[in-house]
């Protein structure tokens, strides 16, 4: 066997498998990166859902406190309203900052915030005056029902996005497993 044949045989036996293995490793690295990104998007949706639920809970706490105050005129009932009123602007801002890549969700959250501000303005006026009439209380209830409905639409859209992201993450994990098996 001459040197040229020996070199060619050495290339076939060593370099070609190493090259194939390197390409598979690069593909696996890319797959792992996509799995990590997909899992991060699912986590992101979980965080958005948690903040949206916190927003809704704070708004409902406000309404409950105000209703209790109007029924009893006991200022202790305004404690949840006062606490939530100071926290809500930051919660809205935080939630907005988390959805900057989703124009539909931004529009939903803007609408929710606008309707909340309308409710809050009317409530603040009523708190500084006398007890609202039954008709005014009914109007306030309808506004709050609308706010709850908007929050529900926001949450449903984010949960749908989370399900889609979860499926993508699962698919990426399966593809990565198959790539690992291919390496073996």
C-alpha positions, 0 to 999 in steps of 0.5 A, spaced: 500 500 500 502 506 498 502 513 501 497 516 497 492 510 498 494 510 505 492 517 506 485 516 502 483 510 507 485 514 513 481 520 511 475 515 509 476 512 516 477 518 520 475 524 517 469 523 514 466 520 520 468 526 524 466 531 519 459 527 520 459 527 527 461 534 527 455 536 523 450 532 527 453 535 533 452 542 530 445 540 528 444 538 536 446 544 538 441 548 534 436 543 536 437 544 544 438 552 543 431 552 540 428 547 545 431 552 550 428 558 547 421 555 546 421 553 553 423 560 555 417 563 551 412 558 555 415 561 561 414 568 559 407 566 557 406 563 564 409 570 567 404 574 563 398 570 565 400 571 573 401 578 572 394 579 568 391 575 574 394 579 579 391 585 575 384 582 575 385 580 583 387 587 585 381 590 581 376 586 584 379 587 591 378 595 589 371 593 587 369 589 593 372 594 598 368 600 595 362 596 595 363 594 602 364 602 604 358 604 600 354 599 604 357 600 611 360 607 610 366 604 614 372 606 612 376 600 614 372 597 607 376 602 603 383 599 605 383 594 599 381 599 594 387 604 597 392 598 597 390 596 590 390 603 587 397 604 589 399 598 586 395 597 579 399 603 575 406 599 576 402 592 575 399 595 568 406 598 566 409 591 568 404 587 564 405 592 558 412 591 558 412 584 558 407 584 551 411 589 547 412 583 541 404 582 541 400 588 538 393 584 539 395 583 547 397 590 547 390 593 544 386 588 549 390 591 555 390 598 553 382 597 552 382 594 559 386 599 562 381 605 559 375 601 562 378 601 569 380 608 569 373 610 567 371 605 573 376 608 577 374 616 576 367 614 577 368 611 583 373 616 586 367 621 585 362 617 588 367 616 594 368 624 595 360 625 595 354 621 597 352 614 597 351 613 590 344 611 588 341 604 586 342 606 579 349 608 579 351 602 583 348 598 577 352 602 572 358 601 576 357 593 576 356 593 569 362 597 568 366 592 572 363 586 569 365 589 562 372 590 565 372 582 568 370 580 561 376 584 558 381 581 563 378 574 561 379 575 553 386 578 555 387 571 559 384 567 554 388 569 548 395 569 553 393 562 555 392 560 547 399 563 546 401 559 551 398 552 549 401 553 542 408 555 545 408 549 549 406 544 543 412 547 539 416 546 545 414 539 546 415 538 538 422 541 539 424 536 545 422 530 541 426 533 535 432 533 539 431 526 542 431 524 535 437 527 534 440 524 540 438 517 538 441 519 531 448 520 534 448 514 537 
